[in-house]
């Protein structure tokens, strides 16, 4: 199974992201799930209702004292995911045609982690973790690290 985790906070273009992800997941021809981890406190419920049949929605409460919750949201998505491959993207990103297929095929061909981005990225010499500069998507395989925190 492929788990697609989308994080969101007050992003109305989540609608476009969900539509494209759903099309690409269907085209894979294998079992998948789409999980939205949303920190919008109900403000995107209209989108939630329109995608209720195909998306598992998790309301996210930002931890006290945490100014940026992006890595926390991704970790909540990992905990909810049931797939052997987990793919991340952000609300507002519109995956290009073939994006999901490329991510999954790369992992199945032996890559431990795959990243695609429209912005520069770097790897921290001290931790080996990717630092994303803007909109990005990441996939991890079960042979990779147990827990990965991506974001700021």
N, CA, C and O atoms as a GROMACS GRO file, in nm:
protein
  608
    1UNK      N    1   0.084  -0.118   0.000
    1UNK     CA    2   0.000   0.000   0.000
    1UNK      C    3   0.089   0.125   0.000
    1UNK      O    4   0.197   0.127   0.060
    2UNK      N    5   0.041   0.228  -0.069
    2UNK     CA    6   0.108   0.357  -0.073
    2UNK      C    7   0.027   0.453   0.014
    2UNK      O    8  -0.094   0.466  -0.005
    3UNK      N    9   0.092   0.520   0.109
    3UNK     CA   10   0.027   0.623   0.190
    3UNK      C   11   0.075   0.759   0.143
    3UNK      O   12   0.195   0.784   0.136
    4UNK      N   13  -0.019   0.846   0.110
    4UNK     CA   14   0.012   0.981   0.066
    4UNK      C   15  -0.032   1.074   0.177
    4UNK      O   16  -0.151   1.084   0.207
    5UNK      N   17   0.063   1.144   0.237
    5UNK     CA   18   0.036   1.233   0.349
    5UNK      C   19   0.046   1.377   0.300
    5UNK      O   20   0.148   1.418   0.244
    6UNK      N   21  -0.060   1.452   0.322
    6UNK     CA   22  -0.064   1.593   0.283
    6UNK      C   23  -0.086   1.675   0.408
    6UNK      O   24  -0.180   1.652   0.484
    7UNK      N   25   0.004   1.772   0.431
    7UNK     CA   26  -0.015   1.860   0.546
    7UNK      C   27  -0.075   1.991   0.499
    7UNK      O   28  -0.047   2.038   0.388
    8UNK      N   29  -0.158   2.051   0.586
    8UNK     CA   30  -0.231   2.170   0.547
    8UNK      C   31  -0.257   2.261   0.666
    8UNK      O   32  -0.273   2.215   0.779
    9UNK      N   33  -0.260   2.391   0.637
    9UNK     CA   34  -0.309   2.490   0.733
    9UNK      C   35  -0.362   2.608   0.652
    9UNK      O   36  -0.286   2.684   0.593
   10UNK      N   37  -0.493   2.621   0.652
   10UNK     CA   38  -0.560   2.734   0.588
   10UNK      C   39  -0.521   2.750   0.441
   10UNK      O   40  -0.503   2.862   0.394
   11UNK      N   41  -0.508   2.641   0.370
   11UNK     CA   42  -0.464   2.643   0.231
   11UNK      C   43  -0.580   2.600   0.140
   11UNK      O   44  -0.602   2.481   0.121
   12UNK      N   45  -0.655   2.697   0.083
   12UNK     CA   46  -0.770   2.659   0.000
   12UNK      C   47  -0.731   2.582  -0.126
   12UNK      O   48  -0.815   2.511  -0.182
   13UNK      N   49  -0.608   2.594  -0.171
   13UNK     CA   50  -0.567   2.518  -0.290
   13UNK      C   51  -0.540   2.371  -0.257
   13UNK      O   52  -0.496   2.295  -0.342
   14UNK      N   53  -0.568   2.331  -0.132
   14UNK     CA   54  -0.566   2.189  -0.096
   14UNK      C   55  -0.659   2.111  -0.189
   14UNK      O   56  -0.631   1.996  -0.223
   15UNK      N   57  -0.767   2.174  -0.231
   15UNK     CA   58  -0.862   2.110  -0.323
   15UNK      C   59  -0.790   2.060  -0.449
   15UNK      O   60  -0.809   1.946  -0.490
   16UNK      N   61  -0.708   2.145  -0.509
   16UNK     CA   62  -0.635   2.107  -0.631
   16UNK      C   63  -0.534   1.996  -0.603
   16UNK      O   64  -0.518   1.904  -0.683
   17UNK      N   65  -0.467   2.006  -0.489
   17UNK     CA   66  -0.369   1.904  -0.451
   17UNK      C   67  -0.439   1.769  -0.437
   17UNK      O   68  -0.391   1.668  -0.490
   18UNK      N   69  -0.551   1.766  -0.367
   18UNK     CA   70  -0.624   1.640  -0.347
   18UNK      C   71  -0.674   1.582  -0.478
   18UNK      O   72  -0.668   1.461  -0.500
   19UNK      N   73  -0.723   1.667  -0.565
   19UNK     CA   74  -0.773   1.620  -0.695
   19UNK      C   75  -0.661   1.553  -0.774
   19UNK      O   76  -0.680   1.443  -0.827
   20UNK      N   77  -0.546   1.617  -0.783
   20UNK     CA   78  -0.434   1.561  -0.861
   20UNK      C   79  -0.378   1.436  -0.796
   20UNK      O   80  -0.346   1.339  -0.866
   21UNK      N   81  -0.364   1.436  -0.664
   21UNK     CA   82  -0.313   1.318  -0.594
   21UNK      C   83  -0.407   1.199  -0.615
   21UNK      O   84  -0.361   1.086  -0.636
   22UNK      N   85  -0.536   1.223  -0.609
   22UNK     CA   86  -0.635   1.116  -0.629
   22UNK      C   87  -0.624   1.057  -0.769
   22UNK      O   88  -0.629   0.935  -0.785
   23UNK      N   89  -0.609   1.141  -0.870
   23UNK     CA   90  -0.592   1.094  -1.008
   23UNK      C   91  -0.467   1.008  -1.020
   23UNK      O   92  -0.470   0.900  -1.079
   24UNK      N   93  -0.356   1.056  -0.963
   24UNK     CA   94  -0.230   0.982  -0.974
   24UNK      C   95  -0.234   0.851  -0.895
   24UNK      O   96  -0.179   0.750  -0.940
   25UNK      N   97  -0.297   0.853  -0.780
   25UNK     CA   98  -0.307   0.730  -0.701
   25UNK      C   99  -0.390   0.625  -0.775
   25UNK      O  100  -0.356   0.507  -0.775
   26UNK      N  101  -0.498   0.667  -0.838
   26UNK     CA  102  -0.581   0.575  -0.915
   26UNK      C  103  -0.504   0.517  -1.033
   26UNK      O  104  -0.519   0.399  -1.066
   27UNK      N  105  -0.422   0.598  -1.096
   27UNK     CA  106  -0.345   0.554  -1.212
   27UNK      C  107  -0.239   0.450  -1.176
   27UNK      O  108  -0.196   0.373  -1.262
   28UNK      N  109  -0.196   0.446  -1.049
   28UNK     CA  110  -0.097   0.348  -1.006
   28UNK      C  111  -0.151   0.205  -1.016
   28UNK      O  112  -0.076   0.111  -1.041
   29UNK      N  113  -0.281   0.191  -0.995
   29UNK     CA  114  -0.340   0.058  -1.003
   29UNK      C  115  -0.308  -0.031  -0.885
   29UNK      O  116  -0.312  -0.153  -0.896
   30UNK      N  117  -0.276   0.030  -0.772
   30UNK     CA  118  -0.253  -0.048  -0.651
   30UNK      C  119  -0.317   0.023  -0.533
   30UNK      O  120  -0.358   0.139  -0.543
   31UNK      N  121  -0.326  -0.047  -0.423
   31UNK     CA  122  -0.393   0.008  -0.306
   31UNK      C  123  -0.317   0.128  -0.253
   31UNK      O  124  -0.194   0.127  -0.240
   32UNK      N  125  -0.394   0.235  -0.221
   32UNK     CA  126  -0.334   0.354  -0.164
   32UNK      C  127  -0.432   0.420  -0.069
   32UNK      O  128  -0.551   0.390  -0.068
   33UNK      N  129  -0.378   0.509   0.011
   33UNK     CA  130  -0.460   0.590   0.100
   33UNK      C  131  -0.406   0.732   0.098
   33UNK      O  132  -0.286   0.754   0.083
   34UNK      N  133  -0.496   0.829   0.112
   34UNK     CA  134  -0.456   0.968   0.121
   34UNK      C  135  -0.496   1.019   0.257
   34UNK      O  136  -0.611   1.006   0.299
   35UNK      N  137  -0.399   1.077   0.327
   35UNK     CA  138  -0.420   1.127   0.463
   35UNK      C  139  -0.391   1.277   0.462
   35UNK      O  140  -0.284   1.320   0.419
   36UNK      N  141  -0.486   1.356   0.511
   36UNK     CA  142  -0.464   1.499   0.529
   36UNK      C  143  -0.448   1.525   0.678
   36UNK      O  144  -0.534   1.487   0.758
   37UNK      N  145  -0.338   1.590   0.714
   37UNK     CA  146  -0.316   1.633   0.852
   37UNK      C  147  -0.333   1.785   0.849
   37UNK      O  148  -0.246   1.858   0.802
   38UNK      N  149  -0.448   1.830   0.900
   38UNK     CA  150  -0.490   1.969   0.882
   38UNK      C  151  -0.488   2.047   1.013
   38UNK      O  152  -0.546   2.004   1.113
   39UNK      N  153  -0.422   2.161   1.011
   39UNK     CA  154  -0.414   2.249   1.128
   39UNK      C  155  -0.501   2.373   1.110
   39UNK      O  156  -0.470   2.479   1.165
   40UNK      N  157  -0.609   2.361   1.034
   40UNK     CA  158  -0.694   2.476   1.002
   40UNK      C  159  -0.811   2.494   1.097
   40UNK      O  160  -0.893   2.584   1.077
   41UNK      N  161  -0.823   2.412   1.198
   41UNK     CA  162  -0.930   2.423   1.299
   41UNK      C  163  -1.069   2.432   1.236
   41UNK      O  164  -1.151   2.513   1.277
   42UNK      N  165  -1.094   2.346   1.136
   42UNK     CA  166  -1.227   2.339   1.076
   42UNK      C  167  -1.253   2.436   0.963
   42UNK      O  168  -1.358   2.429   0.900
   43UNK      N  169  -1.161   2.526   0.935
   43UNK     CA  170  -1.184   2.627   0.831
   43UNK      C  171  -1.185   2.568   0.690
   43UNK      O  172  -1.227   2.636   0.596
   44UNK      N  173  -1.139   2.445   0.673
   44UNK     CA  174  -1.141   2.380   0.542
   44UNK      C  175  -1.241   2.264   0.537
   44UNK      O  176  -1.226   2.172   0.456
   45UNK      N  177  -1.340   2.269   0.623
   45UNK     CA  178  -1.437   2.159   0.629
   45UNK      C  179  -1.512   2.139   0.499
   45UNK      O  180  -1.555   2.027   0.470
   46UNK      N  181  -1.531   2.244   0.418
   46UNK     CA  182  -1.598   2.225   0.288
   46UNK      C  183  -1.516   2.134   0.198
   46UNK      O  184  -1.572   2.050   0.128
   47UNK      N  185  -1.384   2.149   0.200
   47UNK     CA  186  -1.296   2.061   0.121
   47UNK      C  187  -1.300   1.920   0.181
   47UNK      O  188  -1.307   1.821   0.108
   48UNK      N  189  -1.295   1.913   0.311
   48UNK     CA  190  -1.300   1.784   0.380
   48UNK      C  191  -1.425   1.706   0.339
   48UNK      O  192  -1.416   1.586   0.309
   49UNK      N  193  -1.537   1.771   0.337
   49UNK     CA  194  -1.663   1.704   0.304
   49UNK      C  195  -1.665   1.657   0.158
   49UNK      O  196  -1.715   1.548   0.130
   50UNK      N  197  -1.611   1.737   0.067
   50UNK     CA  198  -1.610   1.698  -0.075
   50UNK      C  199  -1.520   1.576  -0.101
   50UNK      O  200  -1.542   1.504  -0.198
   51UNK      N  201  -1.422   1.553  -0.017
   51UNK     CA  202  -1.328   1.442  -0.039
   51UNK      C  203  -1.342   1.332   0.066
   51UNK      O  204  -1.254   1.248   0.080
   52UNK      N  205  -1.451   1.331   0.137
   52UNK     CA  206  -1.471   1.236   0.247
   52UNK      C  207  -1.461   1.091   0.204
   52UNK      O  208  -1.418   1.006   0.282
   53UNK      N  209  -1.499   1.060   0.081
   53UNK     CA  210  -1.498   0.921   0.034
   53UNK      C  211  -1.358   0.870   0.004
   53UNK      O  212  -1.335   0.749   0.003
   54UNK      N  213  -1.263   0.961  -0.022
   54UNK     CA  214  -1.131   0.916  -0.066
   54UNK      C  215  -1.016   0.960   0.024
   54UNK      O  216  -0.901   0.922   0.001
   55UNK      N  217  -1.045   1.039   0.127
   55UNK     CA  218  -0.939   1.097   0.210
   55UNK      C  219  -0.968   1.072   0.358
   55UNK      O  220  -1.081   1.089   0.404
   56UNK      N  221  -0.864   1.032   0.431
   56UNK     CA  222  -0.873   1.024   0.576
   56UNK      C  223  -0.821   1.157   0.630
   56UNK      O  224  -0.709   1.198   0.600
   57UNK      N  225  -0.901   1.224   0.710
   57UNK     CA  226  -0.870   1.359   0.758
   57UNK      C  227  -0.836   1.353   0.907
   57UNK      O  228  -0.911   1.295   0.986
   58UNK      N  229  -0.724   1.413   0.943
   58UNK     CA  230  -0.684   1.421   1.083
   58UNK      C  231  -0.672   1.568   1.122
   58UNK      O  232  -0.591   1.642   1.066
   59UNK      N  233  -0.753   1.608   1.220
   59UNK     CA  234  -0.740   1.744   1.272
   59UNK      C  235  -0.615   1.750   1.358
   59UNK      O  236  -0.592   1.663   1.442
   60UNK      N  237  -0.534   1.851   1.336
   60UNK     CA  238  -0.407   1.863   1.407
   60UNK      C  239  -0.410   1.984   1.499
   60UNK      O  240  -0.447   2.094   1.459
   61UNK      N  241  -0.371   1.961   1.622
   61UNK     CA  242  -0.357   2.069   1.720
   61UNK      C  243  -0.209   2.096   1.740
   61UNK      O  244  -0.133   2.007   1.778
   62UNK      N  245  -0.169   2.219   1.714
   62UNK     CA  246  -0.028   2.256   1.729
   62UNK      C  247   0.013   2.242   1.875
   62UNK      O  248  -0.057   2.291   1.964
   63UNK      N  249   0.127   2.176   1.901
   63UNK     CA  250   0.174   2.161   2.039
   63UNK      C  251   0.204   2.298   2.102
   63UNK      O  252   0.253   2.388   2.033
   64UNK      N  253   0.176   2.314   2.230
   64UNK     CA  254   0.205   2.441   2.298
   64UNK      C  255   0.353   2.477   2.286
   64UNK      O  256   0.440   2.392   2.303
   65UNK      N  257   0.380   2.603   2.258
   65UNK     CA  258   0.517   2.650   2.251
   65UNK      C  259   0.589   2.619   2.123
   65UNK      O  260   0.708   2.649   2.110
   66UNK      N  261   0.520   2.558   2.026
   66UNK     CA  262   0.583   2.523   1.899
   66UNK      C  263   0.538   2.624   1.794
   66UNK      O  264   0.420   2.625   1.756
   67UNK      N  265   0.630   2.710   1.745
   67UNK     CA  266   0.588   2.813   1.650
   67UNK      C  267   0.560   2.760   1.509
   67UNK      O  268   0.476   2.815   1.439
   68UNK      N  269   0.629   2.656   1.467
   68UNK     CA  270   0.610   2.598   1.334
   68UNK      C  271   0.583   2.449   1.352
   68UNK      O  272   0.664   2.377   1.410
   69UNK      N  273   0.468   2.404   1.302
   69UNK     CA  274   0.426   2.266   1.329
   69UNK      C  275   0.447   2.171   1.213
   69UNK      O  276   0.402   2.057   1.219
   70UNK      N  277   0.514   2.214   1.107
   70UNK     CA  278   0.528   2.130   0.988
   70UNK      C  279   0.585   1.992   1.019
   70UNK      O  280   0.524   1.892   0.979
   71UNK      N  281   0.699   1.981   1.088
   71UNK     CA  282   0.750   1.845   1.114
   71UNK      C  283   0.657   1.764   1.204
   71UNK      O  284   0.649   1.642   1.190
   72UNK      N  285   0.587   1.831   1.295
   72UNK     CA  286   0.493   1.761   1.382
   72UNK      C  287   0.375   1.706   1.301
   72UNK      O  288   0.329   1.594   1.325
   73UNK      N  289   0.329   1.784   1.205
   73UNK     CA  290   0.220   1.738   1.119
   73UNK      C  291   0.265   1.618   1.036
   73UNK      O  292   0.190   1.521   1.022
   74UNK      N  293   0.384   1.623   0.981
   74UNK     CA  294   0.433   1.510   0.901
   74UNK      C  295   0.445   1.385   0.988
   74UNK      O  296   0.409   1.276   0.945
   75UNK      N  297   0.496   1.400   1.109
   75UNK     CA  298   0.508   1.285   1.198
   75UNK      C  299   0.371   1.228   1.234
   75UNK      O  300   0.356   1.107   1.247
   76UNK      N  301   0.270   1.314   1.252
   76UNK     CA  302   0.134   1.266   1.277
   76UNK      C  303   0.084   1.187   1.157
   76UNK      O  304   0.014   1.086   1.173
   77UNK      N  305   0.119   1.232   1.037
   77UNK     CA  306   0.082   1.158   0.916
   77UNK      C  307   0.147   1.021   0.910
   77UNK      O  308   0.085   0.924   0.869
   78UNK      N  309   0.273   1.014   0.950
   78UNK     CA  310   0.345   0.886   0.952
   78UNK      C  311   0.276   0.791   1.050
   78UNK      O  312   0.258   0.673   1.019
   79UNK      N  313   0.239   0.842   1.166
   79UNK     CA  314   0.172   0.756   1.265
   79UNK      C  315   0.038   0.703   1.214
   79UNK      O  316  -0.002   0.592   1.248
   80UNK      N  317  -0.031   0.782   1.132
   80UNK     CA  318  -0.162   0.741   1.079
   80UNK      C  319  -0.149   0.650   0.957
   80UNK      O  320  -0.243   0.578   0.924
   81UNK      N  321  -0.036   0.653   0.889
   81UNK     CA  322  -0.018   0.581   0.763
   81UNK      C  323  -0.011   0.430   0.784
   81UNK      O  324   0.042   0.382   0.884
   82UNK      N  325  -0.067   0.357   0.687
   82UNK     CA  326  -0.063   0.212   0.690
   82UNK      C  327   0.023   0.154   0.579
   82UNK      O  328   0.044   0.032   0.575
   83UNK      N  329   0.072   0.238   0.489
   83UNK     CA  330   0.146   0.190   0.372
   83UNK      C  331   0.289   0.153   0.402
   83UNK      O  332   0.348   0.198   0.500
   84UNK      N  333   0.344   0.069   0.315
   84UNK     CA  334   0.486   0.036   0.326
   84UNK      C  335   0.571   0.145   0.262
   84UNK      O  336   0.692   0.152   0.286
   85UNK      N  337   0.508   0.230   0.182
   85UNK     CA  338   0.573   0.350   0.126
   85UNK      C  339   0.488   0.469   0.168
   85UNK      O  340   0.366   0.468   0.154
   86UNK      N  341   0.555   0.572   0.218
   86UNK     CA  342   0.487   0.695   0.259
   86UNK      C  343   0.541   0.809   0.174
   86UNK      O  344   0.662   0.831   0.167
   87UNK      N  345   0.449   0.880   0.111
   87UNK     CA  346   0.482   0.993   0.025
   87UNK      C  347   0.424   1.118   0.089
   87UNK      O  348   0.308   1.119   0.130
   88UNK      N  349   0.504   1.224   0.096
   88UNK     CA  350   0.460   1.351   0.154
   88UNK      C  351   0.447   1.457   0.046
   88UNK      O  352   0.526   1.462  -0.048
   89UNK      N  353   0.347   1.541   0.061
   89UNK     CA  354   0.341   1.667  -0.013
   89UNK      C  355   0.263   1.766   0.072
   89UNK      O  356   0.198   1.728   0.169
   90UNK      N  357   0.269   1.890   0.034
   90UNK     CA  358   0.202   1.996   0.109
   90UNK      C  359   0.078   2.042   0.035
   90UNK      O  360   0.073   2.036  -0.088
   91UNK      N  361  -0.022   2.088   0.109
   91UNK     CA  362  -0.138   2.150   0.048
   91UNK      C  363  -0.090   2.268  -0.035
   91UNK      O  364  -0.001   2.342   0.007
   92UNK      N  365  -0.147   2.285  -0.149
   92UNK     CA  366  -0.106   2.394  -0.236
   92UNK      C  367  -0.007   2.350  -0.342
   92UNK      O  368   0.012   2.420  -0.442
   93UNK      N  369   0.058   2.236  -0.322
   93UNK     CA  370   0.146   2.182  -0.426
   93UNK      C  371   0.059   2.106  -0.526
   93UNK      O  372  -0.032   2.032  -0.487
   94UNK      N  373   0.085   2.125  -0.652
   94UNK     CA  374   0.015   2.049  -0.754
   94UNK      C  375   0.118   1.957  -0.818
   94UNK      O  376   0.200   2.000  -0.899
   95UNK      N  377   0.113   1.829  -0.783
   95UNK     CA  378   0.211   1.735  -0.838
   95UNK      C  379   0.204   1.728  -0.990
   95UNK      O  380   0.095   1.724  -1.049
   96UNK      N  381   0.320   1.726  -1.053
   96UNK     CA  382   0.325   1.713  -1.197
   96UNK      C  383   0.283   1.572  -1.238
   96UNK      O  384   0.290   1.478  -1.158
   97UNK      N  385   0.240   1.559  -1.361
   97UNK     CA  386   0.200   1.429  -1.413
   97UNK      C  387   0.314   1.328  -1.396
   97UNK      O  388   0.428   1.356  -1.430
   98UNK      N  389   0.280   1.211  -1.343
   98UNK     CA  390   0.379   1.105  -1.324
   98UNK      C  391   0.459   1.115  -1.195
   98UNK      O  392   0.544   1.030  -1.169
   99UNK      N  393   0.434   1.219  -1.115
   99UNK     CA  394   0.509   1.241  -0.991
   99UNK      C  395   0.502   1.120  -0.898
   99UNK      O  396   0.605   1.069  -0.853
  100UNK      N  397   0.381   1.074  -0.869
  100UNK     CA  398   0.365   0.964  -0.774
  100UNK      C  399   0.427   0.835  -0.828
  100UNK      O  400   0.494   0.763  -0.754
  101UNK      N  401   0.405   0.807  -0.955
  101UNK     CA  402   0.462   0.687  -1.016
  101UNK      C  403   0.615   0.690  -1.006
  101UNK      O  404   0.676   0.589  -0.972
  102UNK      N  405   0.676   0.804  -1.035
  102UNK     CA  406   0.822   0.818  -1.027
  102UNK      C  407   0.871   0.795  -0.884
  102UNK      O  408   0.970   0.726  -0.863
  103UNK      N  409   0.802   0.854  -0.786
  103UNK     CA  410   0.843   0.837  -0.647
  103UNK      C  411   0.839   0.689  -0.607
  103UNK      O  412   0.934   0.636  -0.550
  104UNK      N  413   0.728   0.624  -0.638
  104UNK     CA  414   0.710   0.483  -0.599
  104UNK      C  415   0.810   0.393  -0.672
  104UNK      O  416   0.872   0.307  -0.610
  105UNK      N  417   0.826   0.413  -0.801
  105UNK     CA  418   0.921   0.330  -0.877
  105UNK      C  419   1.064   0.349  -0.826
  105UNK      O  420   1.140   0.252  -0.819
  106UNK      N  421   1.102   0.471  -0.792
  106UNK     CA  422   1.237   0.496  -0.739
  106UNK      C  423   1.260   0.420  -0.610
  106UNK      O  424   1.366   0.361  -0.590
  107UNK      N  425   1.161   0.422  -0.521
  107UNK     CA  426   1.175   0.350  -0.395
  107UNK      C  427   1.180   0.198  -0.417
  107UNK      O  428   1.258   0.128  -0.353
  108UNK      N  429   1.098   0.151  -0.506
  108UNK     CA  430   1.096   0.007  -0.531
  108UNK      C  431   1.221  -0.042  -0.604
  108UNK      O  432   1.250  -0.161  -0.603
  109UNK      N  433   1.294   0.049  -0.666
  109UNK     CA  434   1.417   0.009  -0.734
  109UNK      C  435   1.538   0.015  -0.642
  109UNK      O  436   1.652  -0.004  -0.686
  110UNK      N  437   1.514   0.043  -0.513
  110UNK     CA  438   1.624   0.035  -0.417
  110UNK      C  439   1.663   0.164  -0.349
  110UNK      O  440   1.749   0.162  -0.260
  111UNK      N  441   1.604   0.277  -0.387
  111UNK     CA  442   1.635   0.402  -0.319
  111UNK      C  443   1.574   0.398  -0.179
  111UNK      O  444   1.465   0.345  -0.161
  112UNK      N  445   1.643   0.454  -0.080
  112UNK     CA  446   1.590   0.461   0.056
  112UNK      C  447   1.503   0.584   0.077
  112UNK      O  448   1.408   0.580   0.155
  113UNK      N  449   1.533   0.692   0.008
  113UNK     CA  450   1.454   0.815   0.017
  113UNK      C  451   1.462   0.885  -0.118
  113UNK      O  452   1.565   0.883  -0.185
  114UNK      N  453   1.352   0.947  -0.155
  114UNK     CA  454   1.344   1.018  -0.282
  114UNK      C  455   1.287   1.156  -0.252
  114UNK      O  456   1.191   1.168  -0.176
  115UNK      N  457   1.344   1.259  -0.313
  115UNK     CA  458   1.294   1.395  -0.293
  115UNK      C  459   1.279   1.462  -0.427
  115UNK      O  460   1.366   1.451  -0.514
  116UNK      N  461   1.169   1.532  -0.446
  116UNK     CA  462   1.155   1.617  -0.564
  116UNK      C  463   1.110   1.753  -0.514
  116UNK      O  464   1.030   1.763  -0.421
  117UNK      N  465   1.161   1.857  -0.576
  117UNK     CA  466   1.131   1.991  -0.526
  117UNK      C  467   1.145   2.091  -0.639
  117UNK      O  468   1.215   2.067  -0.737
  118UNK      N  469   1.077   2.204  -0.623
  118UNK     CA  470   1.094   2.311  -0.720
  118UNK      C  471   1.189   2.417  -0.666
  118UNK      O  472   1.193   2.529  -0.717
  119UNK      N  473   1.264   2.382  -0.564
  119UNK     CA  474   1.356   2.478  -0.502
  119UNK      C  475   1.482   2.407  -0.459
  119UNK      O  476   1.484   2.284  -0.448
  120UNK      N  477   1.589   2.483  -0.433
  120UNK     CA  478   1.713   2.420  -0.386
  120UNK      C  479   1.691   2.346  -0.256
  120UNK      O  480   1.604   2.382  -0.176
  121UNK      N  481   1.768   2.244  -0.236
  121UNK     CA  482   1.762   2.168  -0.111
  121UNK      C  483   1.904   2.130  -0.073
  121UNK      O  484   1.993   2.128  -0.157
  122UNK      N  485   1.923   2.100   0.052
  122UNK     CA  486   2.056   2.062   0.097
  122UNK      C  487   2.043   1.953   0.202
  122UNK      O  488   1.935   1.930   0.255
  123UNK      N  489   2.151   1.889   0.229
  123UNK     CA  490   2.156   1.788   0.332
  123UNK      C  491   2.243   1.839   0.445
  123UNK      O  492   2.356   1.883   0.422
  124UNK      N  493   2.191   1.833   0.566
  124UNK     CA  494   2.267   1.878   0.682
  124UNK      C  495   2.384   1.784   0.706
  124UNK      O  496   2.364   1.664   0.720
  125UNK      N  497   2.508   1.836   0.712
  125UNK     CA  498   2.623   1.748   0.737
  125UNK      C  499   2.616   1.680   0.873
  125UNK      O  500   2.667   1.569   0.889
  126UNK      N  501   2.554   1.744   0.971
  126UNK     CA  502   2.552   1.686   1.105
  126UNK      C  503   2.446   1.577   1.122
  126UNK      O  504   2.468   1.481   1.196
  127UNK      N  505   2.330   1.592   1.052
  127UNK     CA  506   2.223   1.495   1.072
  127UNK      C  507   2.196   1.410   0.949
  127UNK      O  508   2.138   1.302   0.961
  128UNK      N  509   2.236   1.457   0.832
  128UNK     CA  510   2.205   1.385   0.710
  128UNK      C  511   2.060   1.404   0.665
  128UNK      O  512   2.017   1.338   0.570
  129UNK      N  513   1.984   1.493   0.732
  129UNK     CA  514   1.845   1.516   0.695
  129UNK      C  515   1.837   1.623   0.588
  129UNK      O  516   1.919   1.715   0.583
  130UNK      N  517   1.737   1.610   0.501
  130UNK     CA  518   1.716   1.710   0.397
  130UNK      C  519   1.655   1.835   0.457
  130UNK      O  520   1.573   1.826   0.548
  131UNK      N  521   1.695   1.950   0.409
  131UNK     CA  522   1.633   2.077   0.444
  131UNK      C  523   1.562   2.126   0.320
  131UNK      O  524   1.625   2.148   0.216
  132UNK      N  525   1.431   2.145   0.328
  132UNK     CA  526   1.353   2.192   0.215
  132UNK      C  527   1.345   2.344   0.220
  132UNK      O  528   1.321   2.402   0.326
  133UNK      N  529   1.365   2.408   0.106
  133UNK     CA  530   1.362   2.553   0.100
  133UNK      C  531   1.224   2.607   0.066
  133UNK      O  532   1.193   2.721   0.100
  134UNK      N  533   1.140   2.530  -0.001
  134UNK     CA  534   1.003   2.571  -0.032
  134UNK      C  535   0.921   2.447  -0.061
  134UNK      O  536   0.953   2.339  -0.011
  135UNK      N  537   0.816   2.460  -0.142
  135UNK     CA  538   0.729   2.347  -0.169
  135UNK      C  539   0.811   2.224  -0.209
  135UNK      O  540   0.901   2.234  -0.293
  136UNK      N  541   0.781   2.112  -0.151
  136UNK     CA  542   0.857   1.992  -0.180
  136UNK      C  543   0.774   1.868  -0.151
  136UNK      O  544   0.670   1.876  -0.084
  137UNK      N  545   0.819   1.756  -0.200
  137UNK     CA  546   0.758   1.628  -0.169
  137UNK      C  547   0.868   1.530  -0.136
  137UNK      O  548   0.977   1.536  -0.192
  138UNK      N  549   0.839   1.441  -0.046
  138UNK     CA  550   0.938   1.344  -0.005
  138UNK      C  551   0.871   1.209   0.014
  138UNK      O  552   0.756   1.201   0.055
  139UNK      N  553   0.944   1.104  -0.016
  139UNK     CA  554   0.897   0.969   0.011
  139UNK      C  555   1.003   0.897   0.092
  139UNK      O  556   1.122   0.922   0.075
  140UNK      N  557   0.960   0.808   0.178
  140UNK     CA  558   1.055   0.725   0.251
  140UNK      C  559   1.009   0.581   0.243
  140UNK      O  560   0.890   0.552   0.236
  141UNK      N  561   1.106   0.491   0.243
  141UNK     CA  562   1.072   0.350   0.238
  141UNK      C  563   1.095   0.288   0.375
  141UNK      O  564   1.162   0.347   0.459
  142UNK      N  565   1.041   0.170   0.397
  142UNK     CA  566   1.058   0.107   0.528
  142UNK      C  567   1.202   0.070   0.558
  142UNK      O  568   1.235   0.045   0.674
  143UNK      N  569   1.288   0.067   0.458
  143UNK     CA  570   1.428   0.035   0.484
  143UNK      C  571   1.506   0.158   0.529
  143UNK      O  572   1.622   0.149   0.568
  144UNK      N  573   1.440   0.275   0.523
  144UNK     CA  574   1.504   0.400   0.565
  144UNK      C  575   1.492   0.418   0.715
  144UNK      O  576   1.460   0.323   0.787
  145UNK      N  577   1.520   0.539   0.763
  145UNK     CA  578   1.514   0.565   0.907
  145UNK      C  579   1.375   0.539   0.963
  145UNK      O  580   1.275   0.554   0.893
  146UNK      N  581   1.369   0.502   1.090
  146UNK     CA  582   1.243   0.474   1.156
  146UNK      C  583   1.157   0.600   1.164
  146UNK      O  584   1.038   0.596   1.133
  147UNK      N  585   1.217   0.713   1.205
  147UNK     CA  586   1.147   0.840   1.216
  147UNK      C  587   1.225   0.944   1.140
  147UNK      O  588   1.347   0.954   1.154
  148UNK      N  589   1.156   1.021   1.059
  148UNK     CA  590   1.220   1.129   0.986
  148UNK      C  591   1.140   1.255   1.011
  148UNK      O  592   1.019   1.257   0.992
  149UNK      N  593   1.207   1.360   1.052
  149UNK     CA  594   1.141   1.488   1.073
  149UNK      C  595   1.187   1.581   0.962
  149UNK      O  596   1.305   1.615   0.954
  150UNK      N  597   1.094   1.621   0.878
  150UNK     CA  598   1.127   1.708   0.766
  150UNK      C  599   1.063   1.843   0.788
  150UNK      O  600   0.951   1.852   0.839
  151UNK      N  601   1.131   1.946   0.751
  151UNK     CA  602   1.077   2.080   0.764
  151UNK      C  603   1.170   2.165   0.846
  151UNK      O  604   1.286   2.130   0.871
  152UNK      N  605   1.117   2.279   0.888
  152UNK     CA  606   1.200   2.375   0.963
  152UNK      C  607   1.228   2.327   1.103
  152UNK      O  608   1.296   2.395   1.180
   0.00000   0.00000   0.00000
